[in-house]
Amino acid sequence: MTDTPLTDALVEEATKKSGLVWVRGTGPARALWHVWHDGAAHVVGDGPGEQPLPGLADGSTAEVTVRSKDKGGRIVSWTAAVRQLTPGSEEWDAAVAELKGKRLNAPDGEAMPERWARECRVLRLDPRAATTDLPDSSLAAAPLPSAAITRRPVPAALPKLLFGRKKRR
């Protein structure tokens, strides 16, 4: 597909409005929170308490899929050039100022930028080419292994606690 100003606008607006984007580098696609700033998506991660960024290396490319914020369906996919920002540079400071405003439940509040500079990576995902050829199938995949599970056996005492014992007359 040939990129046009309309395609560029679609990529920018869809990515700005979406809270999460699906990013696939060399491994499986992952949902990442991001901020659109200065014509690119910016993500922070790979540090304690931050999102993992596996398969995203400086100088590589990644496929970014943007979903609808209301319905969750795919809107557009685009190819991104991945670039790691250098802590303390003007570009890094501007990106971190935007990311800091969108980071929810940060454990360290105002000290977050210093921690990011020491322990995390801030990546800029520059749009290179937009692709609207969305697949015919759902691309559903098994969840990645995680310690976060929701199904466990019900404790034996739980029904009695929830429903109480029958009252005797």
Residue pairs with C-beta under 8 A, 6 or more apart in sequence:
1 7
1 129
1 130
1 131
1 132
1 133
3 129
3 130
7 130
7 132
8 127
8 130
10 75
10 76
10 130
11 66
11 76
11 78
11 127
11 130
12 36
12 39
12 127
14 66
14 68
14 75
14 76
15 21
15 34
15 36
15 41
15 64
15 66
16 36
17 69
18 66
18 67
18 68
18 69
18 75
19 33
19 69
20 31
20 32
20 33
20 34
20 67
21 31
21 32
21 34
21 41
21 64
21 65
21 66
21 67
22 29
22 30
22 31
22 32
22 64
22 65
22 66
22 67
23 29
23 30
23 32
23 43
23 56
23 62
23 63
23 64
23 65
23 80
23 125
24 30
24 55
24 62
24 63
24 65
25 54
25 55
25 56
25 57
25 60
25 61
25 62
25 82
26 55
26 57
26 60
27 54
27 55
28 55
28 141
28 144
29 63
29 65
30 51
30 52
30 53
30 54
30 144
32 43
32 45
32 51
32 53
33 43
33 51
33 102
34 41
34 42
34 43
34 125
35 41
35 42
35 95
35 98
35 99
35 101
35 102
36 42
37 94
37 95
37 98
38 91
38 94
38 95
39 126
39 127
40 80
40 124
40 125
40 126
40 127
41 64
41 80
41 124
41 125
42 85
42 95
42 98
42 99
42 122
42 123
42 124
42 125
43 51
43 53
43 56
43 122
43 123
43 125
44 50
44 51
44 96
44 99
44 103
44 116
44 120
44 121
44 122
44 123
45 51
45 52
45 53
45 120
45 121
45 123
46 52
46 53
46 120
46 121
47 115
47 116
47 119
47 120
47 121
48 119
49 107
50 116
50 120
53 121
53 123
55 62
56 62
56 82
56 123
57 82
58 82
58 83
58 84
58 123
59 82
59 83
60 82
61 79
61 80
61 81
61 82
61 128
62 79
62 80
62 82
62 125
63 77
63 78
63 79
63 80
64 77
64 78
64 79
64 80
64 125
64 127
65 74
65 76
65 77
66 74
66 75
66 76
66 77
66 78
67 73
67 74
67 75
68 74
68 75
74 134
76 130
76 131
76 132
77 130
77 131
77 132
77 134
78 127
78 128
78 129
78 130
78 131
79 127
79 128
79 129
79 130
79 131
80 125
80 126
80 127
80 128
81 125
81 126
81 128
82 123
82 124
82 125
83 123
83 124
83 126
84 121
84 122
84 123
84 124
85 91
85 92
85 95
85 122
85 123
85 124
86 92
87 116
87 117
87 122
88 117
91 124
92 117
92 122
95 122
95 124
96 113
96 116
96 122
99 116
99 122
100 106
100 112
100 113
103 112
106 112
108 115
116 122
